[in-house]
Amino acid sequence: MALFKVDPKADWNSDRIQIRIYRDYQGLNMGNTWWNNHYEAKMVSAETICPNLHFLDIETNPTINNVYTNDSAVDGSRFQYNSLEKTPIKLNFWLQYTDYRDYIDKKHDIESYFSSKAGFVIQTNYHPAIHARCYVNKIEIKPTSTHDAIFTVTMDNATGMWFSNNTRLLEEEFGKYVVRDLRMPKSALQGGKPTWKLHPGENKIWIGGDCVIQFSNPVMKSDIYLYGCTSGVSIVNKTNNTSLVANNRKGYDTINGNYVWLGLNFGKVISINPKNRKVTYHGVNFLSSSTDFWLNPGWNTIELTNATSAYIDTSFYFSNF
């Protein structure tokens, strides 16, 4: 039985759809080692799990949950809102083997890999800047002929969204594939490489993705770093009328220096690890009256007050890759 050789590197650079995977053994949702270690984390081709394993295709579509209300004795329902829900991702493979012993050994390697207690961060070669974080739901391998097995690994994409690397990493790795993957308009490239840095006054900031970024959403990784704050500080998104505001309070230290909003958590920066951007800070949420802050897909007009500069460090979120 002649087996077809697998060349993961050549396949990744071909027109065939391919995936790479990072297994994350720590953390829930997206507060995990992928974020902390993404400079060192290695995505590996799914075709390297065992010899003669060929990746065929990925199947996924958004799952949309519509919520309605009904009144007694009144015809019809009133739409309230919709949201992206957990959605399945199916990974289709073709396994070749020489005999039944070879089949059992390869089956073991594949099922051992995918049954590990880990989150699976995946990317495709079509849009490598966009990822999904998944959890294996089902894997079942059975021979489909004497020397072949066609099988599917079904995963749960818990958030229902795909996400990009954060903006700092996107700027560091900026290139044509980032422009392509984020569907970036030419208007965002007029000044060369885009930036998500804020200056005092009004700023025009481009936000990628299909989904509104909500700082109150615990599965979204969105932070704003503030430098040179004096007195109170505010960030107002005039595009959607949301804001982040912190003011001095009598009896407490005056707002002065560098601060950060990690989501809606406000704090004074003590240190920032330059390797993974992990922040050590002293929480002062009682100085902030903010209940939410949104970033719309596309152009946003954002006004910064009482700080010398700020940086929006966020991922972008997509309904599909």
Buried (B, 14 or more C-beta within 10 A) or exposed (E): EEEEEBEBEEBBEEEBBBBBBBBBEEBEEBEBBBBBBBEEBEBEBBBBBBBBBBBBEBEBEBBEEEEEEEEEEEEEEEEEEEEBEEBBBBBBBBBBBEEEEBBEEBBEEBBEBBEEEBBBBBBBBBBBBBBBBBBBEEBEBEBEEEBBBBBBBBBBBBBBBBBBBBBBBBBEEBEEEBBEBBEBEEEBEEEEEBBBBBEBEEBEBBBBBBBBBBBBBEBBBBBBBBBBBEEBBBBBBEBBEBBBBBEBEEEEEEBEEBBBBBBBBBBBBEEBEEEBBEBEBEEBEEBBEBEBBBBBBEEBEBBBBBBEEBBBBBBBBBBBB
